Amino acid sequence: MLLSKLFDRFLPADRRFNPEALAWIAVIFTAIVMLAVESSIAVGVHEAPVALAFIITVIHAGSMPLSMLRPLFGVIVSAIACGVLPLLGPYLAGNPWPWMVPMMITQILIILIVGLRAHWGVALAALLASIAVSAAAAVIGHFQYPESRSESSIVNIVIFSCIAGGFYVAAIIVQQWHLIRSQLLQEQENTAEEHSKRVVVEEKTRIARELHDIVAHSMSIINIQASSAPFRHPNIDPDVEREFEDISVSARNALTEMRGLLGVLRNEESNQQLAPQPKFSEVEGLVKKAQQAGVNVTMERSGGPLDRSLRDSTGLAGYRIVQEALSNAIRHATESQIHIKIDSGGTALWINVFNTAGKGPSEAAKNEVHRHQGLIGMRERASSVGGELRTGWTGSGGFEVAAVLPLSVADARKSGTDKPGSHETDDREVSADQDIGPGPAPADPDLAHSDASTSTNTTTDTGAATDSSAEDVTVAEADNTAGQSQGDERSNA
């Protein structure tokens, strides 16, 4: 670190040394120096054969850079060299043995490198292996050189053990300090990231609260005043009455869009909603992509063009319903024929998706853990815009999804009295707990009664949810719809 800072002061920013590169340079330079010193001492002082001494010292000094790459392999090679080198020459009284000073320094540096770069257990194994090999060399030398003194060998080994043990402890302390420092920095980064996310969430919540308390309240008052104006002033002109009705419709549309905005602001995982939402006019592109992928799907459209009469929220709900129904048919009825019928005549948008039995569900559909989420999501999307959705088996074993979505807020009040079954839909409805997929039609005779009850409840809930009274446009309803918007996004993730 000190060398890195020293070089960084004299080098440009784009050519400064990497600490890892500096470590390699220092290790290689030290290995070359120790090779020269150790080989010369082994030959000149301990009278070892030149060729063998040079080969062993090359192996021993080369263990230093080898320990940078393969610590365990470097420990094994260095330990073998330490056991062989003392036995090459004759025993000379007065010289340190079995650890020559250069050999001792080289082995201590290897233990230091392993302690800094590898697990502490590998460094401990290097220390113990060095002591054991030197002790074995001393025992062999005692029988090979009877004139050798055991006391001097023991003192030599003890000195090496103390010095090497101290460097081992220092290396482990530095390694653990570096590890703790890295973990601390990582925790600081995580804390800073969580703090920034929390600040964003709090700001979004504050904005949502302001919209909820100020804008939504004001729009509700405008809606109530415009809706009640013809009753408070019964003698106004028809043109003025229509003007008040347009104001009321615009206020309700603004409230509906604001509920969706509140749902985005109050959802902490709403980053996926920042992308542009698809429009209902993009259904044709969805069908073309499925056809290009080999899916046997056809689409039929009737009725007038959908221009300004279709709200953005209704268009998004219709697109998602078609997308989910098409996806369910592909997954649960492989190689089936799928027909999509869209009718925009009148005051509602009629969507009908039918598929034949096909060859049964795919392997991915059989192994699904979270089932029925698509069906629940489609129902919630339809009800969120004041519409209704029904699903059911056909007599031929196929499956049908039928949805009715009002084109405007004013028409949503009337959707509670309409039934999708009157627009060429199947009267048999499956509950939200039943899986989507082809197969034999349910044989339970009570199913029709249960489905009719479910449809009645859905109609009642829809009518209540889209009532244009003052309670329907109050600020509390914005909170409920925001939570429902989050459920819609999860069901279509």
Secondary structure, DSSP 8 states (H G I E B T S, - for coil): -HHHHHHHTTS-GGG---HHHHHHHHHHHHHHHHHHHHHHHHHHTS---HHHHHHHHHHHHHHHHHHHH-HHHHHHHHHHHHHHGGGSS---TTS--SS-HHHHHHHHHHHHHHHHHS-HHHHHHHHHHHHHHHHHHHHHHHHH-TT--HHHHHHHHHHHHHHHHHHHHHHHHHHHHHHHHHHHHHHHHHHHHHHHHHHHHHHHHHHHHHIIIIIHHHHHHHHHHHHHHHHHSTT--HHHHHHHHHHHHHHHHHHHHHHHHHHHHT-TTGGGGGS----GGGHHHHHHHHHHTT--EEEEEESS--STTS-HHHHHHHHHHHHHHHHHHHHHSTT--EEEEEE--TTEEEEEEEE--TT---HHHHT-SS-SHHHHHHHHHHHHTT-EEEEEE-TTS-EEEEEEEESSHHHHTTGGG--GGGTT--S----TTS----S-----TTHHHHHHHHHHHHHHHHHHHT--STTTTSHHHHHHHHHHHHHHHHHT-
